[in-house]
Amino acid sequence: MCGAELHSLPDTVQRVARVLQDAGHPHGPRMLDDAARTAQQAADALGIAVGQIAKSIIFKRKSDGAAVLVITSGDKRVDEKKVDAIVGKTGRADAEFVKAKTGFSIGGVSPFAHATPAVTLIDRELFRFDEIWAAAGHPHAVVLLTPQDLERLTGAPVADVV
């Protein structure tokens, strides 16, 4: 992406694009015609399996109020007990908490480029796929990755969290 293209994107997508550029990632954010607030909507828009969507789920750690980001395959459901065993007791995060901690609105939470660092876990189920797609900072924005790219960009451990 060149500078002019980058400036035409929403601010949150620009933030994601800069992280991708700085990391030398070969793909920039792609804007979809329709919102992809759910894994199924994103998969339908891209013509891929719902499992190839890397969905970002935010929890709130009870001990210190830290954001806990779990990145999992779109066809899986996070097992909160498994997450709690790794990071400590968590609870649900509301939209205000998600926006304050990540800088993104629910439905567009990127797995990286957060406003404040999150405790992050990557679900091993994503490694079933050669290519995955993640939100890129806006409900209309996605980015193509490999599971290995996701590991590199987030620095997060891979865990069994479903």
C-alpha positions in Angstrom: 0.0 0.0 0.0 1.3 3.4 -0.9 0.9 6.5 1.2 -2.1 7.9 -0.7 -4.0 4.6 -0.4 -3.3 4.4 3.3 -4.6 7.9 4.0 -8.0 7.1 2.4 -8.6 4.3 5.0 -10.3 4.8 8.4 -7.8 5.8 11.1 -8.1 2.4 12.8 -7.3 0.6 9.6 -4.4 2.9 8.9 -3.0 1.9 12.3 -3.2 -1.8 11.3 -1.7 -1.1 7.9 1.3 0.6 9.5 2.0 -2.4 11.7 1.8 -4.7 8.7 4.1 -2.4 6.6 6.6 -2.1 9.4 6.7 -5.8 9.8 7.2 -6.3 6.0 3.9 -8.2 5.7 3.1 -8.8 2.0 -0.6 -7.9 2.3 -2.4 -4.8 3.4 -5.9 -4.4 4.8 -8.7 -5.1 2.3 -12.0 -3.2 2.6 -15.1 -5.2 2.0 -18.3 -3.8 0.5 -20.4 -5.0 3.5 -19.6 -5.2 7.2 -18.2 -8.5 8.4 -19.0 -8.2 12.1 -19.2 -12.0 12.6 -17.0 -14.8 11.4 -19.8 -16.1 9.2 -20.3 -12.7 7.5 -16.6 -12.4 6.8 -16.3 -16.0 5.5 -19.3 -15.4 3.2 -17.9 -12.1 1.9 -14.5 -13.7 1.2 -15.8 -17.1 -0.1 -13.9 -19.1 2.4 -14.6 -21.6 5.2 -15.7 -19.9 8.5 -12.8 -21.7 10.2 -10.4 -19.6 8.2 -11.6 -16.5 10.0 -9.3 -15.6 12.9 -11.8 -14.0 15.3 -10.5 -11.8 18.1 -12.4 -12.3 21.4 -11.6 -9.9 24.3 -12.0 -10.8 27.9 -11.3 -8.7 31.0 -8.9 -10.3 33.6 -10.5 -9.9 37.0 -7.2 -9.5 39.0 -6.0 -6.4 37.2 -8.5 -5.3 34.6 -6.1 -6.3 31.7 -7.5 -7.0 28.3 -7.1 -10.7 27.4 -7.3 -11.3 23.6 -8.0 -14.8 22.4 -7.6 -15.3 18.7 -9.5 -18.4 17.6 -10.8 -20.0 14.5 -14.3 -18.8 13.4 -15.8 -22.2 13.7 -14.7 -22.7 17.3 -16.0 -21.5 20.6 -13.6 -20.3 23.3 -13.5 -22.4 26.5 -13.2 -19.7 29.2 -12.1 -22.3 31.7 -9.1 -23.1 29.5 -8.3 -19.4 29.1 -8.6 -18.8 32.9 -6.2 -21.7 33.6 -3.6 -20.0 31.5 -4.0 -16.2 32.3 -6.1 -16.1 35.5 -9.8 -15.6 36.1 -11.5 -13.6 33.3 -15.0 -12.2 32.7 -16.9 -10.7 29.8 -15.7 -7.4 28.3 -18.3 -4.9 27.2 -18.1 -2.7 24.1 -16.8 0.3 26.1 -13.9 -1.8 27.6 -13.0 -3.3 24.2 -12.9 0.1 22.6 -10.9 1.7 25.5 -8.3 -1.1 25.6 -7.9 -2.0 21.9 -8.9 1.2 20.2 -11.2 -0.9 18.0 -15.0 -1.4 18.0 -16.4 -4.9 18.4 -16.7 -6.5 15.0 -13.4 -4.9 13.8 -10.9 -5.9 16.5 -7.6 -6.6 14.9 -5.3 -9.2 16.5 -2.5 -6.5 16.7 -2.0 -2.7 16.6 -4.0 -2.3 19.9 -4.1 1.0 21.8 -2.7 -0.8 24.9 -1.0 -4.2 24.9 -3.3 -7.1 25.7 -2.5 -10.5 27.1 -2.8 -12.6 24.0 -3.4 -16.3 23.2 -3.6 -17.9 19.7 -5.8 -20.9 19.4 -4.0 -23.9 17.9 -7.0 -24.7 15.7 -6.0 -21.8 13.4 -3.1 -23.9 12.3 -5.4 -26.3 10.4 -5.3 -23.7 7.6 -2.6 -22.4 5.3 -4.3 -19.0 5.0 -6.5 -17.2 7.5 -8.2 -13.8 7.5 -8.5 -11.4 10.5 -10.3 -8.2 11.1 -8.1 -5.2 10.3 -9.5 -2.5 12.6 -12.9 -1.9 11.2 -16.0 -4.0 10.5 -15.4 -3.7 6.7 -11.6 -4.4 6.9 -9.8 -7.7 6.8 -6.3 -8.9 6.2 -4.8 -12.1 4.8 -2.4 -13.9 7.0 -0.9 -17.3 7.8 -1.1 -18.7 11.3 2.7 -18.2 11.4 2.3 -14.5 10.5 -0.2 -14.1 13.3 2.3 -15.6 15.8 5.0 -13.3 14.5 2.9 -10.1 14.5 1.4 -10.7 18.0 4.3 -12.5 19.7 1.6 -14.5 21.4 1.8 -18.2 22.4 -0.2 -20.9 20.8 -2.6 -22.7 23.2 -5.5 -25.0 23.4 -8.3 -22.6 24.3 -11.4 -24.2 22.6 
